[in-house]
Amino acid sequence: MSIFSSGEWQQYQRHVQLHGVGVTGQQRLKNARVLIVGAGGLGCPVAQYLGAAGVGHITLMDNDLITQSNLHRQVLFGYNDIGQAKAQVAANRLMANNPFIEVQATIDHLSAHKVAELVAGADIVLDCSDNFATRLLINDACVHQKRPWVYASVLGFSGQVALFTPKTACFRCVFPEIPVDVPDCNAAGVLSTVPGLLGTLQANTCLHFLLGAGEAYEGNLQLYDGTRNQFRSIALTKNKQCACCASRSPPPEGKARLKRLSHYQPQQASSQIVAEAIGSLNLNAIDLSSKDGELRPDVFVQHLTDTDNALLLDVRSESEHQGFNIGGRCIGLDADFIKAVSELCAEVNRPIFVYCQSGIRSIKAGDTLRLAGYVEVYTLQGGLGELLTQEPLIRKISAVRT
């Protein structure tokens, strides 16, 4: 009996011809189970190439819906997909390209209660998220269950990627705490090609690991500078005082799994133990601001329309404001923000309406204004990215531009 069907044999011919893959390697890929967390700028190329390569079982997790601002870098999606679930659309694209694989779309966010079970069912995890809280969840679960995972992040013109395994330093050795005031792509932007490049490197690292040739990738953080098209590598060293991989005892071993990959057999850990160990990192519990005065787009526009003497502030950069705005004065968030606002508006009781691209900067601006004594401050929930999906609101706010 043949290992592959006739369709699979045709599909994977160029792989099978490679000395480093062959029939044995392709069978490893077919039997592999991979968890991809995030179906955005990184997740799209990761999922696309792993699916095309013949990774047999892919779980793709993301709770976001496709927006127009995603399309410049999230290449699995098209204009007609706007409003649909990223995970499901991506899964459909993967299976359309390769009908010989299984892709499970999980339309949900990653939490401490789910991460243990998801990681336990995977041979390797790929972090394609956009926040440190999720990465720490993944790291802690993978450390406890002795699973490898591939990390990547992008911002602006730069990115980084690393393979973490039970033999290497863990993510907490490098980032022991969640950094504060770190911008993301929503606030700082990203060149369209950078997630594609770093996501492809993630997929490449994953394939080499699954093929039994991942040693060259272990223990190094690869840094990419897109302004010069240059890479450099930093060796990672285990932190002997690491709160995760140094101080915690290994969990009890569970029943042995069937050996699907001949080169790698991780130990099974108790899902309950892992969930309890990392429960404090539940992503839903992380609140980076008070979000006082944050209004839905329809409420924001209506309240702005009904308010006399309102001050509308755009807290994005001047270049973003020039590119597109809904009116108001542009005052970016910098050291002179309050000074600039006070020169424009000395009356602390004057209603101030604040917006940005995604809602993150406006929340920070609102908190800053309230600390400075302004008593009536409102911010646009979801920013322009959300407002611009609602055409009636665009027309309505055009009448009150100042």
VOGU-3710 file (C-alpha; in Angstrom, 3 decimals, decimal comma):
1> msifssgewq> 0,000/0,000/0,000  1,330/3,434/-0,933  2,118/6,054/1,706  0,633/8,807/-0,448  -2,366/8,965/-2,711  -1,829/9,689/-6,387  -2,969/13,268/-5,812  -0,561/13,772/-2,922  2,270/12,260/-4,929  1,687/14,807/-7,689
11> qyqrhvqlhg> 1,215/17,649/-5,197  4,500/17,063/-3,374  6,785/16,014/-6,228  9,158/18,982/-5,890  9,560/18,239/-2,186  10,126/14,524/-2,619  12,889/15,270/-5,121  14,841/17,197/-2,479  17,617/15,246/-0,800  16,725/16,832/2,563
21> vgvtgqqrlk> 13,050/15,879/2,308  12,346/12,796/0,228  9,530/10,359/0,952  10,444/10,064/4,645  10,490/13,812/5,189  7,234/14,364/3,358  5,637/11,679/5,503  6,798/13,530/8,589  5,113/16,680/7,311  1,945/14,746/6,516
31> narvlivgag> 1,797/13,327/10,057  2,651/16,605/11,798  0,220/18,623/13,896  0,812/22,375/13,989  -0,906/25,123/15,979  -0,847/28,622/14,460  -1,970/31,414/16,803  -3,003/34,402/14,726  -4,128/34,656/11,105  -2,935/38,167/10,361
41> glgcpvaqyl> 0,180/39,566/8,719  2,415/36,764/10,003  -0,208/34,055/10,143  -1,175/34,384/6,479  2,235/33,460/4,990  2,894/30,917/7,749  -0,381/29,103/7,125  -0,114/29,427/3,353  3,337/27,855/3,115  2,810/25,163/5,747
51> gaagvghitl> -0,415/24,123/4,060  1,161/24,104/0,638  4,131/22,123/1,991  1,804/19,334/3,079  1,704/19,740/6,864  -1,158/17,357/7,461  -2,994/18,847/10,442  -3,155/22,590/11,024  -5,130/24,374/13,732  -5,506/28,048/12,899
61> mdndlitqsn> -6,686/30,249/15,787  -7,871/33,861/15,497  -10,991/35,651/16,722  -10,694/38,729/14,483  -12,757/39,690/11,465  -11,150/40,909/8,238  -11,029/44,688/7,811  -9,899/46,741/4,846  -6,799/47,915/6,712  -5,640/44,272/6,839
71> lhrqvlfgyn> -5,481/43,809/3,087  -2,156/45,525/2,383  -0,255/42,779/4,212  -2,614/39,855/4,921  -2,376/38,275/1,518  -4,790/35,365/1,981  -7,705/37,796/2,051  -9,482/39,862/-0,606  -11,804/42,834/-0,639  -14,872/40,604/-0,757
81> digqakaqva> -13,766/38,857/2,448  -14,151/42,001/4,594  -16,261/41,272/7,652  -15,634/37,524/7,625  -13,647/35,563/10,210  -9,917/35,488/9,415  -9,408/31,933/10,642  -12,205/30,507/8,535  -11,323/32,370/5,338  -7,657/31,403/5,718
91> anrlmannpf> -8,585/27,763/6,339  -10,696/27,730/3,199  -7,838/29,190/1,154  -5,398/26,572/2,467  -7,690/23,662/1,632  -8,447/25,116/-1,791  -4,712/25,064/-2,510  -4,141/21,645/-0,951  -7,173/19,371/-0,515  -5,026/16,657/1,068
101> ievqatidhl> -4,586/18,386/4,437  -6,857/19,038/7,419  -7,268/22,624/8,609  -9,291/23,433/11,706  -10,395/27,060/12,013  -10,790/28,096/15,655  -12,557/31,456/15,812  -11,591/32,419/19,337  -8,898/34,192/21,325  -6,183/32,321/23,185
111> sahkvaelva> -6,758/32,087/26,936  -5,065/30,265/29,791  -7,960/27,809/29,949  -7,550/26,789/26,304  -3,826/27,066/25,674  -2,866/23,909/27,563  -5,135/21,638/25,535  -4,211/23,308/22,236  -0,483/23,037/22,882  -0,840/19,435/24,055
121> gadivldcsd> -2,312/18,507/20,683  0,469/20,095/18,631  3,974/19,015/17,698  5,038/22,634/17,285  3,395/26,029/17,866  3,794/29,162/15,758  3,155/32,505/17,430  1,723/34,853/14,819  0,042/37,114/17,349  0,710/40,803/17,884
131> nfatrllind> 1,037/41,115/21,668  3,322/40,033/24,497  0,557/38,626/26,691  -0,267/35,950/24,123  3,413/35,133/23,622  3,889/34,613/27,349  0,865/32,311/27,418  2,345/30,285/24,579  5,804/30,256/26,114  4,678/29,036/29,540
141> acvhqkrpwv> 2,487/26,304/28,096  5,243/25,146/25,743  7,844/25,122/28,518  5,622/23,009/30,758  4,673/20,610/27,986  8,127/20,551/26,408  6,899/21,746/23,037  8,920/23,813/20,575  7,494/27,076/19,285  8,490/29,682/16,719
151> yasvlgfsgq> 8,188/33,330/17,689  8,097/36,300/15,346  7,139/39,950/15,570  7,153/42,854/13,129  6,908/46,622/13,405  7,594/49,305/10,860  10,483/48,132/8,666  11,885/45,570/11,120  11,177/42,156/12,562  12,583/39,258/14,558
161> valftpktac> 12,171/35,506/14,688  13,372/32,725/17,004  12,853/29,014/17,620  12,398/28,118/21,295  12,747/24,470/22,327  13,181/22,631/25,660  16,950/22,848/25,102  17,119/26,631/24,641  16,423/29,740/26,642  12,706/30,426/26,863
171> frcvfpeipv> 10,879/33,602/25,895  10,726/34,742/29,539  14,514/34,504/29,733  14,569/37,259/27,100  11,399/39,145/28,080  10,675/38,431/31,777  7,943/41,084/31,986  5,309/42,439/29,607  6,849/45,638/28,177  4,779/48,801/28,496
181> dvpdcnaagv> 4,245/51,523/25,889  5,357/49,258/23,044  3,648/50,411/19,831  1,956/47,917/17,555  1,187/47,889/13,844  -2,124/49,652/14,462  -0,335/52,625/15,977  3,048/52,621/14,250  2,348/50,864/10,951  4,266/48,175/9,097
191> lstvpgllgt> 5,650/47,856/5,579  3,551/45,314/3,700  6,470/43,038/2,821  7,921/42,724/6,336  5,244/40,375/7,781  5,449/38,333/4,581  9,204/37,947/4,940  9,192/37,155/8,667  6,193/34,842/8,317  7,971/32,953/5,561
201> lqantclhfl> 11,006/32,606/7,841  8,734/31,255/10,575  7,302/28,676/8,198  10,794/27,769/6,965  12,004/27,289/10,547  8,975/25,122/11,312  9,505/22,915/8,263  13,176/22,384/9,061  12,282/21,412/12,618  9,606/18,968/11,491
211> lgageayegn> 12,079/17,470/9,017  14,576/16,905/11,813  16,955/19,678/10,827  16,056/22,460/13,245  19,241/22,506/15,319  20,767/25,360/13,318  17,812/27,588/14,244  17,774/26,895/17,980  19,046/29,375/20,548  19,293/32,404/18,279
221> lqlydgtrnq> 17,178/35,516/17,802  17,284/36,636/14,177  16,855/40,396/13,739  15,823/41,855/10,392  16,418/45,482/9,391  14,192/46,224/6,427  15,750/49,620/5,788  19,011/47,891/4,831  17,754/44,402/3,988  20,142/42,993/6,560
231> frsialtknk> 19,949/40,223/9,148  21,950/39,763/12,314  21,795/37,020/14,919  21,910/37,206/18,713  22,709/34,096/20,753  20,192/33,540/23,547  21,348/32,300/26,945  19,186/30,668/29,586  18,442/32,831/32,618  19,193/30,803/35,730
241> qcaccasrsp> 16,652/32,905/37,639  13,950/32,628/34,979  10,495/32,495/36,576  9,357/29,939/34,009  12,034/27,528/32,813  14,424/27,664/35,794  12,277/27,676/38,908  9,307/25,508/37,991  9,446/21,743/38,360  8,538/19,702/35,309
251> ppegkarlkr> 4,920/18,515/35,385  4,112/14,806/35,723  4,321/12,774/32,582  1,063/11,585/31,084  0,389/8,637/28,861  2,765/8,392/25,948  1,434/9,565/22,599  1,740/7,552/19,423  5,021/8,451/17,812  4,069/10,441/14,729
261> lshyqpqqas> 7,412/12,178/14,192  10,444/9,941/14,361  12,854/12,693/15,462  10,850/14,335/18,247  8,746/12,944/21,084  7,696/15,562/23,668  6,314/14,555/27,055  2,606/14,902/27,754  1,692/17,234/30,610  -1,499/17,674/32,577
271> sqivaeaigs> -3,652/20,366/30,973  -5,045/21,306/34,378  -1,576/21,828/35,852  -0,506/24,037/32,969  -3,726/26,071/33,040  -3,350/26,685/36,776  0,324/27,565/36,413  -0,272/30,261/33,815  -3,769/31,363/34,774  -2,487/34,774/35,863
281> lnlnaidlss> -1,655/35,576/32,252  -5,244/35,343/30,965  -5,326/37,772/28,078  -8,851/38,902/28,931  -7,691/40,144/32,312  -5,083/42,535/30,937  -6,291/46,132/30,884  -3,798/48,688/29,637  -5,960/51,767/30,314  -9,056/52,932/32,109
291> kdgelrpdvf> -10,990/53,472/28,854  -13,118/56,127/30,583  -15,268/58,061/28,141  -14,698/55,612/25,283  -17,693/55,792/22,931  -18,856/53,530/20,125  -18,560/55,211/16,720  -22,302/55,890/16,428  -22,475/57,364/19,942  -19,267/59,348/19,393
301> vqhltdtdna> -20,571/60,922/16,185  -24,008/61,653/17,628  -22,595/63,217/20,782  -20,114/65,280/18,778  -22,926/66,481/16,531  -25,117/67,465/19,487  -22,392/69,198/21,508  -21,824/72,935/21,214  -18,270/74,288/21,299  -16,757/70,802/21,064
311> llldvrsese> -13,039/70,446/20,336  -12,185/67,584/17,977  -8,606/66,300/18,293  -6,716/63,922/16,012  -3,811/62,461/18,031  -2,162/60,683/15,109  0,921/62,028/13,343  0,714/65,019/11,043  1,374/62,820/8,016  -1,498/60,487/8,964
321> hqgfniggrc> -3,760/63,498/9,443  -2,852/64,848/6,032  -3,438/61,452/4,461  -7,014/61,263/5,763  -8,933/62,833/8,626  -12,461/63,603/9,774  -11,585/67,125/10,770  -10,360/68,699/13,976  -6,908/69,782/15,064  -3,962/67,393/14,833
331> igldadfika> -1,859/67,232/18,014  0,341/64,162/18,259  1,179/62,403/21,493  4,582/63,713/22,532  6,199/65,525/25,436  4,419/68,790/24,565  0,939/67,283/24,091  -0,716/68,915/27,111  1,012/72,217/26,447  -0,259/72,255/22,880
341> vselcaevnr> -3,792/71,370/23,968  -3,842/73,982/26,729  -2,766/76,683/24,283  -5,677/75,677/22,073  -8,179/75,068/24,867  -7,603/76,791/28,216  -11,119/76,005/29,436  -10,990/72,635/31,226  -14,775/72,234/31,030  -14,859/72,399/27,225
351> pifvycqsgi> -15,899/69,030/25,720  -13,001/67,343/23,903  -13,493/64,519/21,399  -10,367/62,503/20,560  -9,686/60,026/17,759  -6,798/58,091/16,230  -6,494/55,148/13,830  -7,300/52,192/16,088  -8,419/53,740/19,385  -5,245/52,956/21,314
361> rsikagdtlr> -3,582/56,352/21,112  -6,828/58,166/21,777  -7,332/56,222/25,024  -3,868/57,257/26,159  -4,566/60,861/25,149  -7,874/60,807/27,016  -6,240/59,567/30,205  -3,534/62,224/29,876  -6,097/64,990/29,384  -8,087/63,897/32,413
371> lagyvevytl> -4,960/63,844/34,556  -4,300/67,401/33,376  -7,733/68,480/34,668  -9,978/68,299/31,602  -13,304/66,986/32,814  -15,247/66,110/29,663  -13,142/63,941/27,363  -14,493/61,368/24,910  -12,541/58,929/22,755  -13,532/57,041/19,604
381> qgglgelltq> -13,725/53,294/20,263  -11,907/51,385/17,540  -10,666/54,629/15,969  -11,006/55,524/12,322  -10,537/51,874/11,432  -13,935/51,113/12,934  -15,662/54,349/11,984  -14,768/54,006/8,313  -16,614/50,704/8,082  -19,873/52,584/8,680
391> eplirkisav> -20,675/54,776/5,695  -23,677/56,612/7,271  -21,448/57,812/10,116  -18,849/59,119/7,656  -21,475/61,222/5,925  -22,842/62,463/9,230  -19,523/63,495/10,717  -18,542/65,311/7,521  -21,154/67,920/8,411  -19,496/68,759/11,732
401> rt> -15,834/68,958/10,674  -14,091/71,905/12,264
//
